Amino acid sequence: MVFQNSVLKKDIYAGIVTSLMFHNDSILLAGHGPFLKVYNVQTGQLLTTECILPANRIHRIVLAPHVTYENKVEIRRLAVFGSKYLSLLELKITQNEASITIDKSFGPFKDWIMDAQWIYEEEEKTYPTKMTFVYGHNDMEMYDLKTSEPVLLYAVQCQVRCILYSARIYGHTPSTLIVASGTVFNEVHLWKPLVRNEDEDSIVYKYLKGHEGVIFGMRFNEDASQILSVSDDRTIRVWPLKDETKDPVVLFGHTSRIWDCQFVDEYLVSISEDSTCRVWKNTLVVDPEEDDNGDCIACWEGHASKNVWSCAINPEHQIVATGGQDSGIRLWSLGSIKNNKIDSEDDLVSFPLPKERGKDNIRNFVIVKNRWIVSATTDGYILKCDTTVLPHQWIEVQYDVSYKNYAIMKNSECGRVVVVGNIRGDLVFISPTEAFKPFKIPAHKQKLFEIFIESTADENILNIISNGYNDSVLFHRLDLTTSTPVVRTLFNLEMPAERTTVMSLGFAEEENILICGSRESALLIYRLPYHTNVPENIIQLIKPSLQLRRSHGKQAITSVLIKKAKDDIEIPEAAAEEDVVMDDEEEDNDGIIFWTTGRDGCYIQYRLRISQQAAENVEETQLGIASQGDTVLSGHDMVLEKLYRNRVTKGTLEGSTLMDGQLLLLGFFRKNLFVYNEQKNFVMLAINCGGGHRRWGYALEDAKLNKSSFAFIRKEVLYAYFRDTSSITEGFKDSILQGNYHGREVRALRFLPLLPPDADGHQPMLYATGGEDTILRIQQYMPGSACGYRTLVSIRKHTTVIKNIDYSQGISSLLFTSGGLEEFRCWKIEATAPKTSTGLVNLNCLEVASCHALSKDIESRIMDTSVFAIDAERGLHIIGAVYSDAMIRFWLFNEVSRKFSLVADGTWHAKCILQITHLTLNGHIYFFTSATDGRVAMWDIHDKLYAAVQKNEVLELEPTKAAFRLAEPVFHYSAHMSGVNALEAVPYKEDGRILVTTGGEDNAVSAAILKIQEHGSVKPIGPPFIIPCAHASSVTGIKYIDQVIFTTSTDQRLNKWQIRDLEDQGVSLTMIDAAYMDVPDPSALDAVAFNGQVHVAITGIGLQSIRYSQ
């Protein structure tokens, strides 16, 4: 085998983070596949990365005990191991720089290494050379690793001969060694390697029984008085080893298998397959509280989909680092546990009324500027309390009998105004700062249902919207310019004929657009005239321009949040990279971006585009119904598009706010009021308030909730939680240290040619991925970043696996995704180039349409698709789709009408069809299909397709009725003994020849040349060239690029094949290069020529790419 000179250089990598270890309080070592990375958690900076164990993962990092200091440089030895291999390293580090030097590498050892430990006496502590290993068959060896060849010092077999799922070594001298073995018998065995029986086997001196599943992990505490174990049975068990009168502690709470758990002072920190990291109290150390039921005291959710594989705690026990299957590394503050989960009334401040007020109690309240609480009482009093002055005192502001038993309250963001609505329909204006005297205006005939206050660019102007119960919704303008405020009622907002009760809204001042959300889940959009155009003493009636009902199902829309110019949303992962430049100037023409939250636990992001600036009289409201699939609603020169929907809680969402560019969602789940960070995907704060259905309020000053207040009424008493953690440092800059990828197996990968090169020839490289986690992600290649990419879009819309992604360019750039349950969706991609070569693309991905599912069998899935624009100017696209029930269907998608129509269908393979592709040869379209029968079929339906497309309006009348049926393929041949998993067809040289290459379940790769004859018939040129053992396992991907063929397989090899023309005998393939890929279960392959280099990427459980110069 002759390999060519071009080197397949590994580039992008996203994979499982298998090991983590803190060197000190700020330096974190991460085993990311075969790579060892060094991070400074205080700055979020990646200091260095080095490939340590090629073709293996780093399963564990073992630090030597001694650190040497030379000119502010810390030097430390460490060992890393994975599989049967181990390397000794030297780490040199400062706060801003690091280097890793491989001292020695050993292996393969006799068996899989389950744990390793440095062995040294006190005098050898500065430079230990001995290590002991426990292997997968429950035996131990001790080596001296001074020389390049390891010297065996001691070996022993445990008396219980069995396979281990885990092992842990305690002690650093031979005499103090204790080995804990996690066996397949669901038991933990403790044995001392130096204590043997007559058979020279080491004796198990303690059997710990109780688990009902295999043991995945164990840890000793510092003095080996306790050991904990985690198991397949989803429990954590803490075993007392010295006081046998105590029962083991059993903790249950994870919903899937637990991989590891650690002792941290009085806490236990565990990680699990359920993608959470949980913190528990170790009740063997601290006495349980009266209401302690064994539940975890913190649950950190930030990793995607499945599996947190690694965990580390810094020496100060303040920071927890977790690494996931999603390639992400997250940081969590152990010190913030008490600050973030408020369960006890001891953490709350109560505000009871003075005893002289008798049985009077607080009915409603507002928090003003994190300082004042203004409340309305049952007896009709308005009271004010300054929370910064102790003792807390209620001061009477006003008394009015109309407040008795009923008062609706709202405060302005600036804190200058509180508006109170009473049972008679009046609006009362109060100044907490006593800038003006309270005054009242009559507004409604019925009691007030809700009041909203919207600030404007002029700090002295506020817009007040009041909603009367079964009455009108009025829009008022409050002018605070003088000491005597002026209120003018401008508009009466007409409600639709359907029952609609407004309970949330947002106002876009620049566009004069009012967006209302209702209790009945309707979204109303009003276009308001400018106040100067409204005649004096006239209340103008305004009809809604657009109405979208059932936007949150049947649940209420609890908040509408409009993105203002100052509220630029942070792009995840960008903040930590100083070289990334964000350009938001182009967003001016993107319309109004806003979010709604609902009691269905979801938030939805919308965009409202406006083509005319002047308001018009609306004769009839344009209606859409979200539950019937209306994602785009247009009318009256406005287009409303649903961009994104996500459910973040099983409870309800009740509010939303933008702070420091981050979207914070507030809601209730069970007994807790919580604050959820949408960008970082975790609950920032949870307060036990007794649950929803109560008056509550909040005031925030920053996105980290360093200064914030939360208040609620429980049992007729007002409680508040005042949070000031600005002086408390978490020890890290950002909770996301390394950005995440998919959390489960990825099944689809496609490079996207969205943007042309700029004047300097630079072109952003984008690619889309999808898989078992049902998430569609679009990423940008960023060679200067830690992982080599940045995620631009992450959308969960599919309900099951995304198996295929295809791209087509028509009027717009379209993406087609499909997979399980015959789900087939079309997305519109809008991309704006960055201003600099290192900037991020400004990208939106909008769902346009979904295709009909025709099979009655719910198990039917779309196995593959192939897309091309048959008439780009008219926005017509043909999609060839093959199904697991042996059907082949050709769909027409019309961009203008946003509809799918069935053009042709049929079956021929009579087996599950695995692949479909197409090519254009001399203006003629040919399709190729392959199936589990090992055959490849070629289809010529060019003329029929074009004839059907000319009548696309007729097709759309009956979108599920095919215009014609597929007959026989024009040619077919047998390429493999079983399924054809990979298929590629490209024009080959001149004179109408086609190169068809395939990869099969039988490990083979084949290549065939087909020639199109004058009359359209197909003639094979020579027999198919087949390499029977091209890979060691089934071939899953194939790609032709740069005159060569790339293939990948579940053997994790990427092979590069040269094509040799044999003239009348077809072609042959010769392997010219190969690379081991660090991604398990590769299932998709794609390649692209980009900026003078060829990039080839594979994806499976992770993603990895190689590149070489053209």
N, C-alpha and C positions, 0 to 999 in steps of 0.2 A: 504494500500500500504506500503510495507516494503522496505525502501531504504537501500542500502548497505553502508559500512563504507568508501569506496574509494571516495575521493572528486574529482569532475570534476573541476579542477582548470583552470580558463581562462588564456590564454597565448598570442598568437599572436593576435593583433587587428589592422585592417585597416578599417577606416570608415570616415564618414563625419565630417569635422571640423566645428562645428556649431557656435562656439563663440570664440572671441579673445578679450583680454584686456591687456593693458600695466599697470603694477604696477608702474614702473618708466621707465627711458629711456633705461634700459638694461634688465629688467625682464618682460617677456611676459607670461601671463596666457592664456591657450588654453583649450576650452571645446571640447574634442574629444570623441564624443558619450557620455557615462556616466562618462568618466574620465576627471579629471582636471589635466592638466600638467603645470609644471612651467619650463620655458626655460630661460637661459641667452643668449640673442641674440649676445652679444659681443664675447662669446666663442663658441656658438652653442651647449652648454651643456644642456642636460635634467637634471634638478635638482631634481625633484620628480614627481611622478604621483600617483593619488588617485582616486578610484571609489567613486563618490559622489552621483549620482542619479541612483541606480540600476534600470534597465528596463526603463530608460528614457534618453533622450539626454539633455545635458546642452545647453539651448537655449540662455541664456544671463548671463553675469557676471556683478554684480553691486558692485562697490567698495565703501566702507565707506570712508568719506572724510579725516579722520585723520590717520596719521602714527605715531606709537610710536617707539622710539629708545632705545634699551637696549644692551649695550656692543657690538656695531656694528651690532646688529641684528635688522632688521626692522620688526615690527609687525603691521599687518593690518587686520581688519575685512572685510569680503565680503560676499555677498549673491550670490548664483547661483540658477537658476530655470529652470524648463523644464516641459512641460505639466501642471499638476495641483500641482506640488511638488516644495518645496523650502528648501534649506539648508543654514544655517549660518555657516561660516567657520572662522578660524583664521589662517592666513598665517604668518609664521616666516621665514625670509629670509636673507641670505647674498649673496655675489656675487657667491659663490661656493656651497652653501647648502641651502636647503629649506625644510620646513615641513608644512603639511596641517592637521589641526585638525578640525573635524566636531563638532561644538558647539551644534547646534540643527537642527533637521530636522522636517519639517512640511508638512502636506498634507494627503490626497488630499483636496485641496480647492474646492470651489463650481463650478469653471469653469476653462477653459484653461487660464493660465496667459499670457497676451500679453506683459506687461511691468511691471517693479517694480522700486521703487525709495525709498531711505532712506529719512525719514522725521525727521527733528531736528531743534531746535532753536540754536542760536549761542552757548549758554552755554552747550548744549547737543552734540556738534559736536565731542567731543573726544570719546564718546561711545554711538552712537545712537542705539535705540532699536525699533523704530517705522518704519514701512514700509507701503507704499501704493501700491495697485495692480490695474491694469486695466484688465478686463476679456474679453473674446471673444464675449460676448453679450453686449458690450458697457456700462458696469457699473464699479464702482470703490468701493474698500473697503480699509480702513486703519486699521492696526493692531498694537498692542504692542506685540513684540515678546520677552519680558523679561523672560517669564516662558516657560515651556515645552509645554503649551497649549496656542495658540495665543488668544489674547483678542481683540475683535472687538471694534474699537473706533468710526468708522464712515463708512457709506455706502450710496451710491447714484447711481441712474440709470440715464443715459443720456436720454434726451427727445426723441432722435432718437433711437428707438429700432431696432437694426439690428446687423447682424453678422459682426465682424471686421476681416480684413486680417492683420492688424497691428495697433499698438498704440505706443505712445511715451509720457512720462511724463516730464514736465519741472517744476523746482522749488523744494525746499526742506523744505518749511514751508507750512502749510495748506492754508494760505492766498495767497500765490504766485503760487499755483499749477495751471498749465494749462495742459489739456489733449488734444492731437491730436489723432483723430480716423481716421484710413484708412478704409473706408467702402466698401461694395460690390456694392455701387451705384457709384463708380468711383470718390468719393468726399473725401476731407479732412475736417473733422469737428473739430473746436476748441471749447472747453468748460471748464468752471471753476467749479470744484466740489462743491465749497461752495455757488455758485450762483444758486438758485432754483426758479422754477415757482410755481404756485398755486397747481400743482399736486405733488409737492416735487421732481420733476425731474430736473436735471441740464440742464441749458439752453445753447444751441449752439449759440455762439455769432458771429461766422464767418464760412461761407461755402466757401471753395476753390474749384471751379469747373473748369474743363478744360481737365482733363485726360479722356482718352477713354478706360481705363481698370482699373481693381481693383488696390488698393494701397497696395504695398508690404512693403514699408518702409518710415519712416519720421524721420527727425532730426531738432531740433532747433539749431540756432546759440547761442553764449554765452549769449547774452542779449535778446533773443527771439524777435529780430526785424525782423528776417527772419526765414522761415521754408522751408525745401526742401522735396519733395516727389518723390518717384520712383514707376513705375507702370508697369502693364502688357502691356501697349502700347509702351514700350521701350523708354520712355522719362524720363528725369529728369526735374523737375520744381522747380524753386526757387521763393518763394512767399514773397514779401515785406509785413510785417504786420503793420508797422507804417507809411510808406509813401505810401498811396494808389494811388498817382499820377503815380507811377512807374508800368509798366507792369511786370508780372512774366517772368523770364528767362526760356526759353524752350531749352533743350539740347538733341540732338538726335545723336546717333552714335553707341550705342550697337546694336548688331544684334539679341538679344533675350531679354527675360524679365530681368528687373533690380531688384536686391534684396535689395540693401542698398546703401546709399551715405552719405558722411560726409563732414562737413565744416572743412577746414584746412587753416586758414589765408585767402588769396585771392583765394585759390583753392577749388575745390570739388573733392572728391575721391569716385568713384563708383565701385560696383562689380555686376556681372551679370551671368546669365545662359550661356552666350556665352564664359565662362571660362576666361574672361579678367578682369583686373582692369584698370580703365581709370581715367585720371586726366584732369580736366577742369578748365577754368578760371571762377570765379564768377563775372560776369560783373555788378552785383549790388554793388560790392565793388570796383572794379577797372574798369576804362573806357576801352572799347574794343579798340584794335588797328585798324588801317585802313584796314588791310587785315584780320582781325579776322572774320571768318565765322562761329564761334560756334563749330568748330571741336575740338576734345579732343587734348590736348597738349602732352599726353603720353598715350600709350597703352601697358600695361605689360601683356605679354602672357607667362605663365609658368606652369599653371595647365593643367592637361590632360582632353581633351574631353568636359567636361560639368560641369558647375556650380562652381562659387566661392561663397561660402555661408557666409563667415565672413570676417571682416576687422577691423583693429585697427591701430591707429596712436599714436606714442609715444609722451610724453608730450612736447618734444622739437620740434615736428613737422618735424622730419628729416627721420623717418623710418615708412614705411607702411608695416604691416603684413597682409597677406591674407591666408585664409584657404579654401580648396576646397572639393568637393565631392570625389576627388581622394586621400583623406587622407593626402595630402601634406600641408605644411605651407611654404610659400615663404616670403622673405623679399625684400623690394624695397626701394630705396633711393629717397626720395622726393627732397633732396638737389641736386641730380644729374640730375633733369629734364632739367635744363638749359644747363647742360654739355652734355647730351645725345641726345638732339634733336636740331639740328643746322638748323634753318630756316632763320635766318637773315644774311645779308651780313656783319653786324656789328661784327659777330663772326668769320668772315673769314679775311684772309690777302691776299691782291691782290699784284701781282708782275708784274706791267706794265713795258714795255721796256722804256728806256729813250726817251725823245722827239726827240733827235738828230737822232734816228734810223728811224724816219719817219713812214711809213706805215708798217714797218716790224712787225711781231707778232710771238708768240711762236707756233710752230707746234707740238712739242713733248717734253717730259721731263721725268726725273727720279728723285726720292727722294733717297738720299744716306745717310744712317746712321742717319736718323732723323735730319740731319743738312744741307747738301748741296742740292741744286736743280741744276741739269745740264739740260740745254734745248737746243733744236735745233730750229732755226728760219726759217721763210719762205725764207729769202734772203740767207740762207746758212751759218749762223754763229752758232758756238757752244759756249754757254754762261754758266757761273757758278755763283751761288749766295750762300753766306753763310747766312743762315737764322738766325743765332745767333748774327749777327752783324747788328746793326741799325745805320743809315738807310740802308735798303737793297740796295745792289749795284750789278749790273750785270757786270761780268768780262769776257772779251772775251778770249776764250781758243783756238779757231781755226776757220779759214774760209776756206771753200771749196765749189766751185760752184756746186759740185755733191750733196750737201745737199739741194740744192734749191728746195723748195716745197715738199720735201720728205725726211724723215729720220726716221728710226726705231731705238729705243734705249732700252738698258737693262743694269742694274747695278748688280754687284755682291753683295752678302750678306755682305761680309767683307768690302765693300765700297772702295776697292782699284782700281777697274776697272769699266769703263763704255764702253760698246761696241756700236758703231753706225753703222747702215747699210744704204747705200745710194741707189740711183736709178740705179746706174751702177752695183750693185752687190758686192761692196767692203765692207770690214769690217774695221772700224777704232777703235783703242784702245786708250782710254784716261784715265788718272789718275786724279781723283778729288783732290788727295792730292799731285799731281805733283811729284810722285815717279819716273815716267819715262816720256819721251817726247811722244806725240801722234805719232802713226804710223799706216800705212794702209797696208792691204793685199788684193789682188784680190781673190774673193771666188766664185762668181756666175756670170752667164751670164745675168741674169735678176735682177730686183730690189729685195731687201730683203723684204720678207713678215713678218718674225718673227725671233727673236733672243732669245736664252735661255742660262743662265749661271748657271751651277751646281757646287757647291763647293765640295771639297774632304777632306779626312782626313788630307792630306798635305795642310797646309794653303797657300803654294806657287803654288799650282797646281789648275787650274780651267778648267772645261770642257765647251766648247762653242759649242752650236748647232745652226746652221744657216739654215734657210729655205728660199730658193729663190722662187720668185713668178713663178708658173708653171715650176719650176726648181728642182734641187736636194736638198736633205737635208744632210748637211755635219756635221761631228763631229770633232771638233778641240780640241787640248790640249794646254793650255796656261801655260807656265812655267815662274813664276815671281821670281825665285830664285836669279837671278842677276839683276843688274840695267838695263840691256837690255833684255826685255822679249822675249821669243821664242814661236812662234806659229807653231804647226805641225798639219796638217789635216790628220786624221787617217782613217775615214770611210765615205763612201757614203751610206746613208740609202735608200734602194730601197723602193719605194712606191708600193702598190698593183695596180692591173689593174683598179680597181674602182677608181673614182676620190677621192683623199685624200689630204687634205691640213692640215698639222700639225700646231696646234695653242696652244698646251700645252704639257708639258712632265715632267717626273720625272726620276731620275737616281739613281738606287740602286748600290752604288759603290762596296760593298763587293761581290755582286753576279754578277756584271757587266751586269745588266739588265737595258735596256732603255725602258720606257713605254711612248708611245706617244698618245695624244688625238687629234682628228681632227675636223675640222669645219663640216664635214659630219657625226659626231657622231660615228666614228670608233675608236676603241682602238687597238693600235699596240704594240706588245711586241717583242723587239729585244734582242738577246743574243750576246753581243760583246766580241771579243777576248781581252785579255789583251794587252795593248799598246806595251809592250815589244816584243810581238809576231808578230807585224806588221812590215814588212820590210821597211827600209828607202825609202823615195820618192815614196811610194806606197800608194794609197788611196784604201782601201779594200772595196769591195761592200758587203753589208750585207742585207740579206733578213729577213723580219719579221718571227718569229717563230709562233706566234699566232696573229690572227686578229678577233676581236669581233666587228661586225658592229651593228648599231642602238642601242647602249648601252644607250643613252639618247633619244630614239625615233629618230626624225629627227633633233634634236637640237645639237648645237656645244658642244663639251667637252672643257670647258674653263680652267680647271686646273687639274693637276695630282699631288697628294701629297703623297709621300712615307713616311711611318713611319720609322724613324731612331731609333737606339738603345736608344738614349737620349730622345726620344719623348714618353716615357711611358704614355699611356692614363690613366687619372684618372678614377677610377670606381665611378659612381655617388653615393653619400651618404657616401662614405667611409672616406672622408677627415675629417669629423667632429668626427669620432670615433677613438680615439687614440689606442684602444685595437684591432683594425682591422689591421692585417698584410698582406700586399700584396706581393705575390711571383711572380716575372716576369721572373725568370731564366728559367722556363720551356718553355718560348715562343721562345727560340732560334731555335727550330725545326719547328716552325709554318709557315715558309716561309716568303714571303714579303707581308706585309699588306699595302694597299694603298687605297686612296679615289680619286674619280673623281667628279667634279661638272659640271653642264650643264646649258644651257639656258632654259631648261625645268623646272628650279626651284628645281631640285633634286640633291642630292648627293648620291653616291653609294660607298659602301665599298667592296673591293675585297681582296682575298688572292691568291697569286701566289706561288705554291709549285714547287720546283726544285729537281729532283732526281739525276741529274749529275751536277758536278761542272764545267766540261770542256765544252767549247762551241763546237758546231758541225756545219758543213756546212748544211744549210737548203736548201733543193731542192724545197719544196712546203710549202706554208704557210697554217697552219690549220685554217679553217674559222668557225666562229660561228656567229649567228644572234640573238641578245638579244631579239628583238621584237617577235621572234618565240619561245620564252621560253627557250633559251639556257642559263642556269645558271651555267653550268660547261663546260669548254672547255679544252680539253687535246690534247697534241701532242708535239713531240720533247722533251720528258722527262720533260714536264712542265704541270701543271694542274692549270687552272685559275678558281676560284670559286667566285661567287657573294654572299657576306655574308649578305648585308643589303642595302636597298634602302629607302630613305625618301624624301618627298617633303616638303620644309620648307618655300617656298614663292610662291606667284602667279606671281612674277616677274622672274628675271633671277639670277642665281648664276654665278659670274665671277671670283672668286678666293677662295683660302683656305690656311690656315696656321695652324701649331701646335705651340701653345705657352703654356709653363708651363703645358704640358700634356693635354691641352684642345683644341678641334678642333673648330676653328673660321672660319666661312663662310662669304664671302663678296659678295654682289650682289646689284642689282638695283630693286626697286619697285616704280612704278610711278615716282615721281621726286627725290626720295631719293636714295643715296648710303648708304647701311646699313652693319653693322657687327653683325652677329648672332652667339651666343654661343650655339653650338650643344648639349653639355652636359646638360646645364641648361635651354635650350629651351626658350631663350628670345633674343630680339633685344637689343644689348648693346649700339648701337650708330646709329643714322640716320642723314645724312647731306643732306640738300636740294641742289642738284647740277644741277638740271634740267633734270635728268634722265640718262639712259644709252647712248650708241653710242657716246662716247666722250673719249678722252685721260684722264686717271686717274692713280693714283699711291698711294702707302701707305708705311709706315714704322712703325712697332710695336716693342715695347720692352718688353711687358708683356701681360699676358692674360686678365688683367683687363683694358687694354688700358689706364693705368695711364700716360704712356708716349708714344705718338703716333702722327703720322702726316698723313694727307690725303690731296691730291691735285687733281685738275681737271681743265680742260680748259672749260670756258663758255664764249661765245661771244668773242672769240679770246683773252681772258685775262686769265692768270693763277691765280687761287685762291688756297689758302691752309688753312687748319684748323690744328692748332698746339694745342695739348691737353697735359696738364701736371696737373693731378689731384692727384699726389702722396702725396701731403701734405694734401689733403682733406680726412677726415675719414668718411666712410659711417655709422659707428656706429655698424656694425655687421661683423662677420667673414666670413660668407658664405650666399649666397642668399637662399640656400635650408636649411631650419631649420629642416624640417621633410620631409622625402622622400615620394614620391607619389606611389599610387597603381593605379588600373584602375579608369578611370573617369566616367565610366558608369556601368550598371549592368553586373555582371560576371556570365557566364552560364556554365563554365567548370572548373574543378579542378582535378588535378592528382598529387599524390606524385610520385617522380621519384627515383627508386633504382639504381642510376647511379654509385656510388662509394662504394667499400667494406670498412669495418672498418679497421682502421690503427692498428699498433702494440699495442696501448693502448686501443683499442676497440672503439675509437671515429670514428664516421661516419657522414659526412655532410648530412643534411637533405635538399633535394631540392623538390620543387613542381612547377608545371606549371599551369597557369591560362589563360583563354581567355573569351571574352564576346562581348557585344554589341559595344564596341569601336574598334573591329576588331584587337586588339593588342594581340599578344602572349607574355606572360611574364614568365620568369623562375626566381624564387626567392630562396634564401637560408635562412634557419632558423638560426637566430643569437640571441640567448636568452639574450645576454648582451646589445643589442642595444635598441634604444628608442621604436621602433615598433615591434621588435622581428624578423625582416627579412631584407634582402638586395636584391635588384633587380640586377640580373646578366645579363639578356638579355631582351630586349624589342623590338619586331619586328612587324611592321605593313605590312602585306602582303595580308591578306584576305581583300576582298572588302565589306564583310558583316559579320554578327555575327559569332563568333566561338562558336559552341554549344558543341563540343565534343573534348576531348584530350585523346589519348591512347598511351601507351608505349609498345615497343617490343624490345627484345634483340636478335640480330642475329650476323652477322659479326660485325656490329656496333650497337650502341644504337640509336634507331629510335623513333621519336615522330610523331604521326599522328593527324592532326587537321582537323576538318570539321565543316560544318554548313550550312548557307544560300546559296542559288543559287547553291546548290550541290558542293560547293567548297570543295575540299579534297586534302590536301597537306601532303607531307612527309618531315620530317626534320631529319638531322643527328646531334646528340649531341656528342660533344667532351668535356670531362671534365677531368681536372687534379686536384688531391687533393691538398689542401694547405699544407704548411710545418708545420703549427701549428694548434691546435684545434680551435683557434679563427680567423683563416684566411679565406679569401674568395676563393671559388673554381674558378679556371681559366676555363671558359666555353665558348664554341662557339656553335652556333646553325646555321646550314647551310641548306638551302632549297635544297632538293634532287630532288623531282619530284612533279607533280600535276596530279590528276586523271581526267579522262574524265567525263564530265557531259552528261548524256544520256537523261534526260527528256526534252521535248520541253517546258514544263511549267516553266517559269522563277521563279515562286513562290515556286517551289519544293525545299525542304531543307532536308539535312541529319539530322535526329533526334537523332541518336545514333550510336556508333560504338563499336566493340569488336575485339581485335587484339591478335594474338598469332603467334609465329614463328613455322611454320610447318616443316621447315628444316633449323635450325639455321646455320649449317655449310655452306650451299649453299646460305644463305642469302634470304630465301624465307619466306614470311609472308602472312598469311590469314587475311583479314579484313572483318568482317561481318558488313554490313551497312544497316540501315533501313531508309526509306524515308517517307516524309509526304504524298506522293501519293500512299501509301500502298505497295510499292515495297520493297522486300528484295533482297539485292545483296551481293554476296561474291566475293571479289577481291583478286587477288594474286599480291603481290608486290615483285619484284626481285631487291635486293640491287645491284647486279652486273650490270645489264643492266639499272637500275633506271627506270623501267617501271611498270605500272599497267596493269593487264589483268583481264577481267571479267571471273570468273569461273562458277558462277551459279546465276540465278535470278528467281524470281517468286513472287507470291502474294497469300495470304491466308486470312489474317484478313479482307481485303476489307475496312479497315478503316486506318486512319493515325496511323502508327506504332510509338510508343514512345520510346521503350527500346529494347536493345539486349545485351545479355551477353553469356558467354560460360564457360564451365568447362571441365577439363580432368579427367576422372574416369577410372582407370585401363588402361591407355593408349588410351582411346577412347574419341573422342571429341563430345560434345553435345552443341547445341546452344539453347537459349531460347529467345523468343520475346514476347512483350506485346504491346497492342494498346489501342485506345480510346474505343474499344468495351468491355473493362474490362476483356478480356481473356488473358491467358498466354499459349503460344504454345512451345512445345519442339521438336527440330529437330535433327535427326540423319543422317548426310550426310558424316560421317567419311570416308567410303570406297570410295565414289565418289570423295571426295576432294583429297584424296591421289592419286587416279588414274589420276585425271586431272593434279595434280602438277607434276607428273612424265613426262608430256609432256609440260612443261612450255614454251619451245621454240615455240611450235605450237600455244599456246595461245597468245603469243606476236605478232604473225603474224597478227592476227585479234583481237586486244585487247578489242573490244567492243562486241564481239560475245561470248555468254555464252557456256561453254562446256556441261552443262546440266541444265535442268529446275528443280526447286523445285516442289516436289509433295505435299503430305499431311504430316503434322507433325505426329510424332509417338505418341504424346499425347498432349491433351490440356484440360484446365479447366477454369471455370469462377471464378475470384478472387475478382472482384470489380463491383460496379454498373455503373461505368463510367471509365474514362481513368486510366491506370496503369502508373503512373509517375516514379516509382522507382522499380527496379528489381535487385535481387541478387540471385545467385545460387551457392552453394558450396557443396563439398562432406560432408556427415554427417555420422560420426562414420564409421562402417565397412559395409560389405556385400552389397556394391553397392547401398547405399541410398544417396539421394540428398535432401538437404534442399533448398527450394525455398521461398524467402521472398519478399513481394511486398508492395508498398505504393501507395495509389490511390487518385484520385481527390475527392473521396467521404469521405476523412478524415480517412479512414480505413487503418490498417496494417494487412497483412495476412501472414501466414506461412503454408507451405505444405511439406510433405515428399513423395518423389517419389522413387520407388525401381526399379532398372533395373533387369529384369528377365533373365534367362539363354539364351533365344533365342532373346534377344534384345528388347522385349516388355517392356512396362512401366506400373507399377501398383502403384496406390496411396495408401499410408498407412494412412488410416483414412481420414476424410474430412478435407479440408483446415480450419485452425484455424483463425478466423477473429475477430479483435478488431474494432468494428464499429466507435468508437469515440476516436481513438488513439491520434488524434490531433484535435485542434479546427478549423483547415483549411486543405486545400489539402496538402498531403504529397509529398515532392519534392525530397527527397534523402533517401537512405537506404544503410547500410554497415554492413557486418558481419566481426568481428575481435575479437580476444581474447575470443572466445566462447560466445560472446554476440552480440546483434543487436543494431545498432544506427539508429535512424530515425530523420529527420528534416522536417519542414513544414513552410508554409508561416505564421504560428502563432508565428514564431521565437523561437520555443522550440526545444531543442535537447534532445530526450528521449533515455534512455538506457534500453534495454529489455533483460531479462534473458530467456533462452530457457529451457523448461522443457520437458523431453521425456515422452510421454504417451504410449509408446510401440505401440500396434496395433492401437491406436487412433491418431497416429501422434505426434505432439508437441503442446505445448501452450507457450504463451509469457506473461511474467509478468514484468511490469515496475519496475525497481529497482533504477533508478536515473533519474533526469531531470535537465536541466539548461536553463535559459532564455538567448538567444543570442542577442547581440546588433547589429545584421546585418539585415536590412530590406530585404524583398523579397529573402529569401534563395532559391537558385535554384540548388546547387550542394553540395555534401557531399563526403568526402573521409577520410580514416584513414590509419595509418601506425604504426607499432611497431618500436620504435627507441630508442636505447641506454637504454633499460630496461623500457621504458615508452610507453604507447599508446597515440598517438596524433590523435585527431579527429578534422577536420576542415570543416566549412561550408563557403560558399561564396554566395554573392548576390550583394547588394549595399555595398560593402566592404568585409572583410574577418575576421573571428574569429576562433580561435582554442581553444580546451581544452586538458588537458593532465592529466593522472593519472598513477600511478605505476602499472606494471603488477603483 
